[in-house]
Amino acid sequence: MTDPQRYIAIYLAPLQSHPRVRRQAAAPPALDPRHYYPGAAAAETPELTLPQLYAAGIEFGHAEARAELKRRVQIVAGQLEEFRAIRNRAQGDREELATELVQARHEQLRTQIHVGELQTHLDAALARLHVVESSTTWRTSAPLRRAVHRGKIAIACTRATWASLRQTPRYAGLALAILRDEGAVALGRRIVRRIGRANRFVPATGTRFVQESAIAPLAFAATDRPRATIVVPVYGKPLLTYTCLKSVHGSTRAGDFEIIVVDDASPEPASMALAGVTGVRFVRNDANVGFIGSCNRGAKLARGELLVFLNNDTIATPGWLDALLDVFDRYPDAGLVGAKLIYPDGRLQEAGGIVWRDGSAWNFGRGDDPDKPEYNYIREVDYCSGACLAIDRKLFARIGGFDTRYAPAYYEDADLAFSVRAAGRKAYYQPRAVVVHFEGSTSGTDETGGVKRHQAINRGAFASKWTDALVGHRANGVAPELERDRWAKRRVLVIDACMLTPDQDAGSVRMQHVLDIMVGLGCKVTFIADNLEYRQPYVAKLQQGGVEVQFHPFARSIPEFLAARGQEFDIVILSRHYVAIKHIGTARVFASRALLVFDTVDLHFLREERRLELDVSRIGRRAAAAKRDEELALIRRADMTLVVSHVELALLNRLAPDARVMLLSTIHESVDVGRPFADRQGILFIGGFRHPPNTDAVLWYAKEVLPRIRERLPGVKTYIVGMEPPPTVSTLVAADFVVTGYVPDIAPYLTDCRVSISPLRYGAGVKGKVNHAMSYGLPVVATTPSIEGMHLTPDTEVLVADDPAAFADAVVRAYTDQALWTTLSQGGRDNVSKHFSRDVARSAITRLIALSSEPPRD
């Protein structure tokens, strides 16, 4: 028994202090669901149904149940009303849709009946036409009708020649000015050029292509990152394949491509038959799967971003692959690009394909001369032959490759092009990619047997698949000259004095931009020079921009060309007054449905009148007055006149208030600024010397202004850049006065010189040399005539001076004052962007195109 005292002492003693240790609570044991019952708070009371509420409230008399029943009945009643309203609306919509469906079916039936009637009338008209053309009277009168037609053309040619000759006396004043400023040699050269027949097309000598006689070693360079993969499907015929591969080796830049030869289970493996060919990947199918299966397999193995399918019965010509790939670079919407195919004897086999409404297809131009202009410009096409076509590899995969419903071959190429369009891209024809095709060497030409028989079978499958897309196509064989450019929103013919040379004159730069913009707006553009010249590389540049270029001998005269194709065009643009005066009457007759547009380039009479202010002569005054009357008469005859400055627009509104006049000025794109102020040296003048005001300007500058500049800027060079400087200019050459003549690329001068000058004493229109310099951020010192109509503010965008001392002072200020130089540089660039950009021009051209839907004026 414990002592009470001791117990009390232990009880009252202080407790010892120990650090408190928190223990981690043990996790509760997992319970089997069978042994777990939720508490009352967790239980949910199920909502009573309407029958339960009725029993509790009505039968057993619970007031709370009756109140809930009443509330629930009201909710249900409201929902029922909503359901009834929805049902009624649905019923009304169904009746309305049924009515519209019946109306649509009736309209469809009426349309089908109308189409049938039109087809019947067309067939009847064709039958009557056939009867007429087969009649004796028609046949016997054919020579007379041809004679009448030729007579009309001859009259038009005579009128054009007379109009040109009639202008000759009016050039007397200009001739005297050229004789005085440039000398007799320059005047003689101009006369010869005007009446001469230079730059004619010379066809290449006939070349026949043949297969190689034997297989020899051939090594292709390896490449790790090919841009293109060339897929060559083969079945037997190793010599044919070797001929193809050798042509690719000799005609294609190494390093840009890889080659995959897909052997479709040939009796002799291609890798063995072509063992001497290295650098090529040979892939063999386990079984024969045909062209489609082989191409699809090769595509899956490709590394290039672009696929090029090339038949083994082809010969590639120099530059073919670069030309194909260039289309993808030039046209971002390009999805598929095909080549120009020719026969071994040089005849045209295909320049793109046309697909008709019934699904049948034409090789456009088959058997014709491949040099004709209509076969030599880039254009969008219905399809291109699978013998040689390029396609974006990712696009090919997204489409699913060649459709196997066309296996083993035929119509897969047309189907691929239609699928490319359905995917939002376009199919293009590239005439510079010339490929010889031994047609029928692999599949034969008999459509009743072998692989070739699938051509007729697959036509039906293709037409069924693309019924909706084919609705807008013409019937078989109707107007192929229009169907080849079926995508054209408008068809535009441009007639200028000579071939466009944008590296030589500002007028060509402007017209080149106009053509580019029109093509970009969906127009089919045809260009023909009044002198019918064929001048390279300028023709090829237009063709690669999508412009059809006509030239001699395929076009023997402007009247003959208009007589043959005039009714095709929606707009005819006659550039420069001396061209328009010759052909406006002919265009009105043979292109009666077209909007006739007179592009002044600048008002020639205004330029001549201003020249006479410096050199007064009675002959010149009479010539200028006659030219004014002639030009104003042209403006009144045209449906629309284009001018390049608001000053000329205001003048014509006063002189010819009834004429329709539109502003379409010079066109320039701003480029990156060149060297900074401190790194630039020299003074620059740009201008070709076929333009008399440029000769006068350079002579005035060299004799009156340059001596003053030499005193204040010793050693600073002036560069005179422009083609055909006359002796009167060339003899002035000095250490600080450099006459370069023609320069292919003037960009280095624009980026390296410090100041540009435009010392013109007379002229009209807008000066390309001024805007060109400003687009590069190169400050300009100019005379008042040089900046007319250009919206320029002196001292912030340009320096202006008209007498020699003031002009020299302005050049020195711009050359030595860096702050002023910077202000002028930025101000000039801003002015070009605001008033002379492609966007400004595109807006004006869009309005012009819209006007072509209006009927031409009488």
C-alpha positions in Angstrom: 0.0 0.0 0.0 1.4 3.3 -1.0 2.2 6.0 1.6 -0.3 8.8 1.3 2.4 11.5 1.8 4.5 10.0 -0.9 1.6 9.8 -3.2 0.8 13.4 -2.7 4.4 14.4 -3.3 4.6 12.5 -6.6 1.3 13.9 -7.7 2.3 17.5 -7.0 5.8 17.2 -8.4 6.4 19.2 -11.7 6.4 17.1 -14.8 9.7 16.7 -16.7 9.9 18.6 -20.0 10.4 16.4 -23.2 10.5 17.5 -26.8 7.1 16.8 -28.4 7.3 14.4 -31.4 4.4 14.4 -33.8 3.6 11.0 -35.1 2.3 10.6 -38.6 -1.2 9.3 -38.5 -1.6 5.9 -39.9 -3.6 5.6 -43.0 -7.1 4.2 -42.4 -7.5 0.6 -43.6 -9.3 0.1 -46.9 -12.8 -1.1 -46.4 -14.6 -3.5 -48.6 -17.6 -1.8 -50.2 -19.8 -4.5 -48.8 -19.0 -3.2 -45.3 -19.3 0.5 -46.0 -22.6 2.4 -45.4 -22.7 6.2 -46.0 -24.0 8.4 -43.2 -27.3 10.1 -43.3 -25.8 13.4 -44.6 -24.4 11.6 -47.6 -27.7 9.9 -48.6 -29.7 11.6 -51.4 -33.4 11.5 -51.2 -34.7 10.5 -54.7 -37.2 12.9 -56.2 -40.8 11.5 -56.2 -42.4 10.8 -59.5 -45.7 12.4 -60.5 -47.6 9.2 -59.8 -46.0 9.0 -56.4 -46.9 12.6 -55.7 -50.5 12.0 -56.8 -50.8 9.0 -54.5 -49.4 10.9 -51.5 -51.2 14.1 -52.1 -54.6 13.1 -53.5 -55.2 9.6 -52.2 -53.5 10.0 -48.7 -54.2 13.7 -48.3 -50.6 15.0 -47.6 -50.7 18.8 -48.2 -47.0 19.1 -48.9 -47.3 16.4 -51.6 -50.2 18.2 -53.2 -48.3 21.5 -53.3 -45.3 19.8 -54.9 -47.6 18.1 -57.4 -49.2 21.4 -58.4 -45.8 23.0 -58.9 -44.5 20.1 -61.0 -47.7 20.0 -63.1 -47.2 23.7 -64.0 -43.6 23.1 -65.1 -44.6 20.2 -67.2 -47.4 22.2 -68.8 -44.9 25.0 -69.7 -42.5 22.4 -71.2 -45.4 20.9 -73.2 -46.2 24.3 -74.7 -42.6 24.8 -75.7 -42.5 21.3 -77.4 -45.7 22.2 -79.3 -44.2 25.4 -80.5 -41.1 23.6 -81.7 -43.2 21.0 -83.4 -45.2 23.7 -85.2 -42.1 25.5 -86.3 -40.5 22.3 -87.6 -43.7 21.5 -89.4 -43.7 24.9 -91.1 -40.0 24.6 -91.9 -40.6 21.1 -93.4 -43.4 22.5 -95.5 -41.3 25.4 -96.6 -38.4 23.1 -97.5 -40.6 20.8 -99.3 -42.0 23.7 -101.4 -38.5 25.0 -102.1 -37.4 21.5 -103.1 -40.3 21.2 -105.5 -39.5 24.6 -107.0 -35.8 23.7 -107.3 -36.7 20.4 -109.1 -39.0 22.3 -111.4 -36.2 24.9 -112.1 -33.8 22.0 -112.7 -36.2 20.4 -115.1 -36.8 23.7 -116.9 -33.0 24.2 -117.1 -32.5 20.7 -118.5 -35.3 21.3 -121.0 -33.7 24.7 -122.0 -30.3 23.1 -122.3 -31.8 20.3 -124.4 -33.5 22.9 -126.6 -30.3 24.9 -127.0 -28.4 21.7 -127.9 -31.1 20.8 -130.4 -30.9 24.3 -131.9 -27.1 24.0 -131.9 -27.2 20.7 -133.6 -29.7 22.0 -136.1 -27.5 25.1 -136.7 -24.4 22.9 -137.2 -26.4 20.7 -139.5 -27.5 23.7 -141.6 -24.0 25.1 -141.5 -22.7 21.7 -142.7 -25.3 21.7 -145.5 -24.3 25.3 -146.5 -20.6 24.5 -146.3 -21.1 21.4 -148.4 -23.2 23.2 -151.0 -21.8 23.9 -154.4 -22.5 27.6 -154.0 -20.5 27.8 -150.8 -17.6 25.9 -152.3 -17.5 27.9 -155.4 -17.8 31.2 -153.5 -14.9 30.3 -151.2 -12.3 32.1 -153.3 -14.4 35.2 -153.4 -15.0 35.2 -149.6 -11.3 34.7 -149.0 -10.5 37.5 -151.4 -12.9 39.8 -149.6 -11.4 39.0 -146.2 -7.9 39.5 -147.6 -9.1 42.8 -149.1 -10.3 44.0 -145.7 -6.9 43.1 -144.2 -5.1 44.8 -147.1 -7.1 48.0 -146.7 -6.4 48.0 -142.9 -2.6 47.5 -143.6 -2.7 50.3 -146.2 -4.5 52.6 -143.8 -1.9 51.8 -141.1 1.0 52.5 -143.5 -0.6 55.8 -144.7 -1.2 56.9 -141.1 2.5 56.3 -140.4 3.6 58.1 -143.5 1.3 61.0 -142.8 3.1 61.6 -139.5 6.5 61.9 -141.2 6.4 65.7 -141.8 5.4 66.2 -138.2 8.7 64.7 -137.1 10.6 67.4 -138.9 11.1 69.5 -135.8 12.2 66.5 -133.8 14.6 65.5 -136.6 16.2 68.9 -136.6 16.6 68.8 -132.8 18.3 65.3 -133.0 20.5 66.6 -135.8 21.6 69.5 -133.7 22.1 67.7 -130.4 23.3 64.3 -131.5 24.6 64.6 -135.0 23.8 63.1 -138.4 25.0 59.6 -137.5 22.5 59.4 -134.6 19.7 60.7 -136.8 20.5 58.1 -139.5 20.6 55.3 -137.0 17.1 56.3 -135.8 15.7 56.3 -139.3 17.2 52.9 -140.1 15.8 51.5 -136.9 12.4 52.8 -137.6 12.1 51.4 -141.1 14.3 48.3 -140.5 13.3 44.7 -139.8 15.7 43.8 -137.1 15.3 41.2 -134.4 13.3 38.6 -136.4 12.6 35.1 -135.1 14.9 32.5 -136.5 13.7 28.9 -135.9 16.2 26.4 -134.7 17.6 23.9 -137.2 15.7 20.6 -137.1 17.0 18.1 -134.6 15.9 14.5 -134.5 16.2 12.7 -131.2 17.1 9.0 -131.2 17.7 6.3 -128.6 21.3 5.5 -127.5 22.8 2.6 -129.3 24.3 0.9 -126.2 24.4 1.0 -122.5 27.6 2.5 -121.1 28.9 3.5 -117.6 27.1 6.5 -116.2 27.7 8.1 -112.8 25.4 10.4 -111.0 26.7 12.7 -108.2 25.4 11.8 -104.8 23.5 14.4 -102.8 22.4 14.5 -99.2 19.6 17.1 -99.5 18.0 16.9 -103.0 15.4 19.5 -103.8 13.7 17.2 -106.3 13.3 13.4 -106.5 13.0 12.1 -110.1 10.9 9.0 -110.1 11.3 6.8 -113.2 8.9 3.8 -113.4 10.2 1.1 -115.8 9.2 -2.3 -117.1 11.9 -3.9 -119.3 13.4 -1.9 -122.2 16.7 -1.1 -120.4 18.2 0.8 -123.4 15.2 3.1 -123.4 15.7 3.7 -119.7 19.4 4.3 -120.2 18.7 6.9 -122.9 16.4 8.7 -120.5 18.9 8.6 -117.6 21.8 9.8 -119.8 19.7 12.8 -121.0 19.0 13.7 -117.4 22.7 13.4 -116.6 23.7 15.7 -119.4 20.9 18.2 -119.1 20.5 18.7 -115.3 22.6 20.5 -112.8 24.2 18.0 -110.3 23.3 18.2 -106.7 19.7 19.4 -107.0 18.1 16.0 -107.5 18.1 12.3 -106.8 16.8 9.5 -109.1 14.7 6.6 -108.0 14.1 3.9 -110.7 11.1 1.8 -109.8 11.4 -1.6 -111.6 7.9 -3.0 -112.0 9.0 -6.6 -111.9 10.8 -6.5 -115.2 11.8 -9.9 -116.6 15.4 -8.8 -116.2 15.9 -6.7 -113.1 16.7 -3.1 -114.0 19.6 -3.0 -111.5 21.3 -5.8 -113.4 20.5 -4.5 -116.9 21.8 -1.0 -115.9 24.6 -2.2 -113.6 26.9 0.4 -115.1 24.7 3.3 -113.9 25.7 4.4 -110.4 24.3 7.1 -108.1 20.7 5.9 -108.8 18.4 4.1 -106.4 16.9 1.0 -108.0 13.8 -0.3 -106.3 12.1 -3.5 -107.5 8.4 -4.4 -107.1 7.6 -8.0 -106.0 4.8 -8.1 -108.6 3.8 -6.0 -111.6 1.6 -3.2 -110.2 1.6 -0.8 -113.2 2.5 2.8 -113.7 0.3 4.1 -110.8 1.5 1.7 -108.3 5.2 2.2 -109.2 4.9 6.0 -109.1 3.2 5.9 -105.7 5.9 3.6 -104.3 8.7 5.8 -105.6 7.0 8.8 -104.1 7.0 7.2 -100.6 10.8 6.7 -100.9 11.6 10.2 -102.0 13.6 12.7 -100.0 13.2 15.8 -102.2 10.6 18.4 -101.4 9.3 18.1 -105.0 8.5 15.0 -106.9 9.2 14.8 -110.7 7.6 11.8 -112.4 9.4 11.1 -115.7 8.6 8.3 -118.1 11.5 6.2 -119.2 10.7 6.7 -122.8 11.7 10.4 -122.7 14.8 12.5 -123.4 15.3 15.6 -121.2 16.7 18.7 -122.8 19.0 21.3 -121.2 17.5 23.3 -118.4 14.3 21.2 -118.1 14.4 20.6 -114.4 15.4 24.2 -113.5 12.5 25.4 -115.6 10.0 23.1 -113.8 11.3 24.1 -110.3 11.3 27.8 -111.2 7.5 27.8 -111.5 7.2 26.8 -107.9 9.4 29.7 -106.9 7.6 32.2 -109.2 4.1 31.1 -108.4 3.3 30.3 -104.7 0.0 28.7 -105.7 1.6 26.2 -108.0 0.9 22.6 -107.0 1.7 20.8 -110.2 3.8 21.7 -113.2 4.1 20.0 -116.5 6.5 20.2 -119.4 6.3 20.8 -123.1 6.4 17.4 -124.8 7.7 17.1 -128.4 8.0 14.1 -130.7 11.5 12.9 -131.7 11.1 14.6 -135.1 10.6 18.0 -133.4 6.8 18.3 -133.8 4.8 19.4 -130.8 3.1 16.5 -128.8 1.5 18.5 -126.0 1.5 22.0 -124.6 -0.7 21.3 -121.6 -4.0 19.4 -121.8 -7.6 20.4 -122.3 -10.4 18.4 -120.6 -13.8 18.7 -122.2 -17.2 18.5 -120.5 -17.6 14.8 -121.2 -14.3 14.0 -119.6 -12.4 13.5 -122.9 -9.1 15.1 -123.2 -6.9 16.8 -125.8 -3.2 17.2 -126.0 -3.2 20.9 -126.9 -1.2 21.7 -130.1 -0.6 18.1 -131.0 1.4 17.9 -134.3 1.9 21.6 -134.6 5.0 23.8 -134.6 6.3 24.0 -131.0 7.8 27.5 -131.6 4.4 29.1 -132.1 3.7 31.9 -129.5 0.5 30.2 -128.2 2.6 27.3 -126.9 5.3 29.2 -125.3 4.0 31.1 -122.2 3.4 29.8 -118.7 -0.3 29.3 -118.1 -2.7 27.4 -115.9 -4.0 24.3 -117.5 -6.6 21.6 -117.0 -3.8 19.0 -116.7 -0.3 18.0 -117.9 0.8 14.6 -119.2 2.2 12.2 -116.6 5.1 11.6 -119.0 6.8 14.5 -117.2 5.3 16.4 -114.3 6.4 17.9 -111.0 4.4 18.2 -107.8 4.9 19.2 -104.2 5.7 16.0 -102.3 3.6 16.9 -99.2 0.7 17.9 -101.4 1.0 14.6 -103.3 0.9 12.7 -100.0 -2.1 14.7 -98.8 -4.0 14.0 -101.9 -3.3 10.3 -101.6 -1.0 10.0 -104.6 -2.2 8.8 -108.0 -5.8 7.4 -107.6 -5.6 3.6 -107.8 -9.1 3.5 -109.4 -7.3 4.3 -112.7 -4.8 1.4 -112.3 -2.8 0.3 -114.1 -2.6 3.6 -116.0 -4.4 6.4 -118.0 -6.3 9.4 -116.7 -4.3 9.3 -113.4 -2.5 12.5 -114.6 -5.7 14.4 -115.3 -7.2 13.2 -112.0 -4.1 14.4 -110.1 -4.4 17.9 -111.6 -8.1 18.1 -110.7 -7.2 16.9 -107.2 -4.5 19.6 -106.9 -7.1 22.2 -107.7 -9.6 20.7 -105.3 -6.9 21.1 -102.6 -6.6 24.9 -103.4 -3.5 24.8 -105.7 -3.1 25.2 -109.4 -1.6 23.2 -112.3 0.8 25.0 -114.6 2.4 24.4 -118.0 6.0 25.4 -118.3 7.2 25.7 -122.0 10.9 26.1 -121.1 10.9 22.5 -119.8 11.2 20.7 -123.1 11.0 16.9 -123.0 11.1 14.5 -126.0 8.6 11.7 -125.6 8.6 8.5 -127.6 4.9 8.2 -127.3 3.6 4.6 -127.2 7.0 3.1 -126.6 5.9 1.6 -123.3 2.2 1.1 -123.6 1.6 1.1 -127.3 -1.0 3.1 -129.2 -3.9 0.6 -129.8 -6.7 1.6 -127.4 -8.5 -1.8 -128.0 -5.8 -3.9 -126.3 -3.1 -4.1 -123.7 -2.6 -1.4 -121.1 -3.8 1.2 -123.7 -7.4 -0.1 -123.5 -7.7 1.4 -120.0 -7.6 4.9 -121.6 -11.2 4.4 -122.7 -12.3 2.6 -119.6 -10.9 5.2 -117.2 -12.4 8.1 -119.1 -15.9 7.2 -117.7 -14.5 6.8 -114.2 -12.9 10.2 -114.4 -16.0 11.9 -115.8 -18.1 10.4 -113.0 -15.7 11.5 -110.3 -15.4 15.1 -111.5 -18.9 15.8 -112.8 -19.3 19.0 -110.9 -15.9 20.4 -111.9 -16.6 19.6 -115.6 -19.9 21.5 -115.7 -18.1 24.8 -116.7 -16.1 23.2 -119.5 -17.1 23.5 -123.1 -18.3 20.6 -125.2 -15.7 18.5 -127.0 -13.7 20.4 -129.5 -15.5 23.8 -129.1 -13.2 26.8 -129.1 -10.0 25.2 -127.9 -8.2 28.5 -128.4 -10.4 29.8 -125.5 -10.4 26.7 -123.5 -6.7 26.6 -123.2 -7.0 29.7 -121.0 -10.4 28.9 -119.5 -9.4 30.5 -116.2 -9.1 34.0 -117.7 -11.4 36.6 -116.2 -10.6 39.0 -119.0 -8.6 38.7 -122.2 -6.4 41.7 -122.9 -4.4 42.6 -126.0 -1.6 45.1 -125.7 0.0 46.7 -128.8 3.1 48.8 -128.1 5.7 50.3 -130.5 8.4 47.7 -129.9 9.4 44.9 -127.5 9.5 45.9 -123.9 13.1 46.5 -122.6 12.7 47.4 -118.9 16.5 47.5 -118.5 16.7 50.3 -121.1 13.7 52.7 -120.7 11.2 53.8 -118.1 8.2 53.3 -120.4 9.0 49.6 -120.7 9.3 49.4 -116.9 5.8 50.8 -116.5 4.3 48.6 -119.1 6.0 45.5 -117.7 4.4 46.2 -114.3 1.0 46.8 -115.9 1.2 43.4 -117.6 2.3 41.7 -114.4 -0.5 43.2 -112.5 -3.1 42.2 -115.1 -1.9 38.6 -115.1 -2.0 38.6 -111.3 -5.6 39.8 -111.5 -6.5 36.8 -113.5 -6.3 38.3 -117.0 -5.0 36.4 -120.1 -2.6 39.0 -121.6 -1.3 38.9 -125.2 1.4 41.4 -126.2 2.5 42.3 -129.7 4.9 44.9 -130.9 4.0 47.1 -133.8 7.3 46.2 -135.5 6.6 42.5 -134.8 10.1 42.0 -133.4 11.4 39.0 -131.5 13.9 40.2 -129.1 15.5 38.1 -126.4 15.8 37.8 -123.5 12.8 40.2 -123.3 10.3 37.9 -125.1 11.2 35.0 -122.7 10.8 37.2 -119.7 7.3 38.2 -120.7 6.4 34.5 -121.5 7.7 33.4 -118.1 5.5 36.0 -116.5 2.4 34.4 -118.1 2.1 36.7 -121.2 1.5 35.4 -124.7 3.9 37.3 -127.0 3.1 37.4 -130.7 5.9 38.1 -133.3 6.9 37.6 -136.9 6.5 35.3 -138.8 3.6 33.9 -136.8 2.0 37.3 -136.9 2.6 38.9 -140.3 0.9 42.3 -139.5 -1.2 43.9 -136.8 -4.3 44.1 -139.0 -4.0 40.4 -140.0 -3.6 39.4 -136.3 -6.6 41.5 -135.3 -8.7 40.0 -138.1 -7.8 36.5 -136.9 -8.2 36.9 -133.2 -9.8 40.3 -132.5 -13.1 39.0 -131.3 -11.3 37.1 -128.6 -10.4 40.2 -126.6 -12.3 42.1 -123.9 -9.7 44.9 -123.8 -7.3 46.3 -126.4 -4.6 48.7 -125.2 -2.9 50.8 -127.9 0.3 52.3 -126.4 1.7 55.6 -127.6 -0.1 57.9 -130.1 1.9 56.9 -133.2 0.8 53.3 -132.6 -2.8 54.1 -131.8 -3.2 56.3 -134.9 -2.3 53.4 -137.1 -4.5 50.7 -135.5 -7.4 52.2 -133.7 -9.7 51.9 -136.7 -8.7 48.3 -137.4 -9.2 47.4 -133.7 -12.7 48.9 -133.8 -13.6 46.8 -136.8 -12.0 43.4 -135.9 -12.3 43.7 -132.0 -15.7 45.2 -131.9 -16.6 43.9 -128.5 -13.4 45.1 -126.8 -12.9 48.2 -124.7 -10.4 50.3 -126.7 -7.8 51.9 -124.4 -5.3 54.5 -125.6 -2.3 54.6 -123.3 -0.6 58.0 -123.9 2.6 57.1 -121.9 3.0 60.8 -121.9 1.2 63.5 -124.0 3.5 63.8 -127.0 2.1 67.1 -128.2 2.7 68.6 -124.7 6.3 67.5 -124.8 6.8 69.0 -128.3 5.2 72.3 -127.3 7.6 72.6 -124.4 10.6 71.7 -126.6 9.6 74.6 -128.9 9.9 77.0 -125.9 13.6 76.3 -126.1 13.9 76.0 -129.9 11.3 78.1 -131.8 10.8 77.2 -135.4 7.8 77.6 -137.8 8.1 74.0 -138.9 8.1 72.8 -135.3 5.1 74.9 -134.4 3.0 73.6 -137.3 4.1 70.0 -136.4 3.3 70.5 -132.8 -0.2 71.9 -133.6 -0.9 69.0 -135.9 0.2 66.5 -133.3 -2.0 68.1 -130.7 -5.1 67.8 -133.0 -4.2 64.3 -133.9 -3.7 63.2 -130.3 -6.9 64.8 -129.0 -8.8 63.1 -131.9 -7.4 59.8 -130.7 -8.5 60.5 -127.1 -12.0 61.2 -128.3 -12.2 58.0 -130.4 -10.9 55.7 -127.6 -13.2 54.3 -125.0 -10.7 55.1 -122.3 -7.4 57.1 -122.2 -4.6 56.5 -119.7 -2.3 59.3 -118.6 0.5 59.2 -116.1 0.1 62.5 -114.2 -2.7 64.4 -112.6 -1.4 67.5 -114.5 -2.1 65.8 -117.8 -5.4 64.5 -116.4 -6.5 68.0 -115.6 -5.3 69.3 -119.1 -7.4 66.6 -120.9 -10.4 67.3 -118.8 -10.2 70.9 -120.1 -9.3 70.1 -123.7 -11.5 67.0 -124.2 -14.2 67.1 -121.5 -16.3 64.4 -123.2 -13.4 61.9 -123.2 -13.0 59.3 -120.5 -9.5 59.6 -118.9 -7.9 57.6 -116.1 -4.7 58.1 -114.2 -2.2 55.1 -114.3 1.2 56.4 -113.5 4.7 54.9 -113.4 5.1 52.0 -111.0 7.9 51.4 -108.7 8.7 49.2 -105.6 10.8 50.5 -102.8 14.0 48.5 -102.2 16.3 48.2 -99.3 18.5 51.3 -98.7 22.0 50.9 -100.0 25.2 52.3 -98.4 25.1 55.0 -95.8 25.9 58.6 -96.6 29.6 58.5 -95.8 30.2 55.4 -97.9 28.7 56.8 -101.1 30.5 58.7 -103.9 29.5 60.2 -107.2 26.6 61.9 -109.0 24.3 59.8 -111.2 22.2 60.5 -114.3 20.0 57.7 -115.7 18.4 57.9 -119.1 18.5 56.3 -122.6 19.5 58.6 -125.4 16.8 57.5 -127.8 14.7 60.0 -125.9 15.8 63.5 -127.1 15.1 65.3 -123.9 17.8 63.2 -122.2 20.4 64.3 -124.7 19.4 68.0 -124.2 19.6 67.5 -120.4 23.0 66.0 -120.4 24.5 68.6 -122.7 23.0 71.4 -120.6 24.4 69.8 -117.4 27.8 69.1 -118.9 28.3 72.6 -120.4 26.4 74.9 -117.9 26.3 73.1 -114.5 29.3 70.7 -114.3 31.9 73.5 -114.4 30.4 75.1 -111.3 30.3 71.7 -109.5 33.9 71.1 -110.3 34.9 74.2 -108.5 33.2 73.2 -105.3 33.4 69.4 -105.4 36.7 68.7 -107.1 37.3 65.1 -108.1 33.6 64.1 -107.6 32.5 62.0 -110.6 29.3 62.3 -112.6 28.1 59.0 -114.1 26.0 59.2 -117.3 24.2 55.8 -117.5 22.1 55.1 -120.6 22.1 53.3 -123.9 23.3 54.7 -127.2 24.9 58.0 -126.1 25.5 60.2 -129.2 28.9 61.5 -130.2 28.0 64.9 -128.8 27.8 63.4 -125.4 30.6 60.8 -125.7 33.1 63.5 -126.7 32.6 65.2 -123.3 34.1 62.2 -121.4 36.6 63.3 -118.7 38.0 61.8 -115.5 35.1 63.2 -113.6 32.5 62.8 -116.4 32.0 59.1 -117.0 29.7 58.0 -119.9 29.0 54.3 -119.3 26.5 53.6 -122.1 24.2 50.7 -121.6 24.5 48.9 -118.2 22.6 45.7 -117.7 22.2 46.2 -114.0 22.1 49.8 -112.7 21.4 48.8 -109.0 25.1 49.2 -107.9 25.0 52.8 -109.2 21.7 53.5 -107.3 23.1 52.0 -104.1 26.6 53.5 -104.3 26.2 57.0 -105.7 25.3 59.8 -103.3 23.1 62.1 -105.5 20.9 61.5 -108.6 20.2 64.4 -111.0 17.4 65.0 -113.5 18.3 68.2 -115.4 15.5 67.9 -118.0 14.6 71.2 -119.6 11.4 70.0 -121.3 9.2 66.9 -121.3 5.8 65.6 -120.3 4.5 62.8 -118.1 6.2 61.4 -115.0 9.9 60.8 -115.1 10.9 57.3 -114.4 14.5 58.2 -113.6 13.3 60.3 -110.7 11.0 57.7 -109.1 13.6 55.0 -109.8 16.2 56.8 -107.8 13.8 57.6 -105.0 12.7 54.0 -104.7 16.3 53.2 -103.7 16.4 56.1 -101.2 18.8 58.1 -103.5 18.2 61.8 -103.1 17.3 63.7 -106.3 18.1 67.2 -107.6 15.8 68.0 -110.4 14.4 70.8 -112.6 10.8 71.8 -112.5 9.9 69.9 -115.7 11.4 66.8 -114.2 9.0 66.6 -111.2 5.8 67.7 -112.8 2.8 65.7 -111.6 4.8 63.8 -109.0 3.3 65.3 -105.7 6.8 66.2 -104.5 7.5 68.8 -101.8 10.8 70.8 -102.4 13.5 70.6 -99.7 11.9 67.6 -98.0 11.5 65.2 -100.8 13.5 66.7 -103.6 15.7 69.7 -104.4 14.5 71.8 -107.4 16.5 74.3 -109.4 16.2 75.5 -113.0 19.2 77.8 -113.8 22.8 76.4 -113.9 24.0 78.2 -110.7 21.0 77.2 -108.6 21.2 73.6 -109.9 24.9 73.3 -109.0 24.3 74.8 -105.6 21.5 72.3 -105.0 23.7 69.4 -106.0 26.5 70.6 -103.6 24.0 70.9 -100.7 22.6 67.4 -101.2 26.1 66.0 -101.6 27.6 67.6 -98.5 24.8 68.0 -96.0 24.2 64.6 -94.3 21.1 65.7 -92.4 19.5 67.1 -95.6 20.5 64.0 -97.5 18.8 61.8 -95.0 15.6 63.9 -95.1 15.5 63.8 -98.9 16.2 60.0 -98.9 13.3 59.1 -96.7 11.0 61.7 -98.2 11.5 60.4 -101.7 10.9 56.8 -100.7 7.7 57.8 -98.8 6.4 59.7 -101.9 7.0 56.7 -104.2 5.2 54.4 -101.8 2.2 56.7 -101.5 1.7 57.6 -105.2 3.6 55.2 -107.4 3.5 51.8 -105.8 2.1 48.6 -107.3 -0.9 48.8 -104.9 -1.9 52.2 -106.3 -1.5 50.9 -109.9 -3.4 47.7 -109.1 -6.4 49.7 -107.9 -6.5 51.7 -111.1 -6.1 48.6 -113.3 -8.9 46.9 -111.4 -11.2 49.7 -112.2 -10.1 49.5 -115.9 -10.8 45.8 -116.0 -14.3 46.4 -114.5 -15.1 48.8 -117.2 -14.5 46.2 -119.9 -17.8 44.6 -118.9 -19.5 47.7 -120.2 -20.5 47.7 -124.0 -17.9 49.7 -126.0 -18.9 53.1 -127.2 -19.9 53.7 -130.8 
